[in-house]
């Protein structure tokens, strides 16, 4: 089992989309929201993503491809 802690920053076009839900259901990872601030036009989430190392890496790549900014809070897999 691998996990990462990241800060996700959402552009206005994705604020109302169920991105975290899709992440967990489509990529076989467990998501734990640690902190968040979501408003009408912007939002950010501190998120722990856990699962198989390949699934975690694919989930991160999917987030970036979707348009979410992903910043590492811990630069290594735990």
ABEGO torsion letter per residue (X at the ends): XBBBBBBBBBBAAAAABBAAAAAAAAAGBBBBBABBBBBAABBBBBBBBBEBAAAAAAAAAAAAAAGBBBBBABABBX
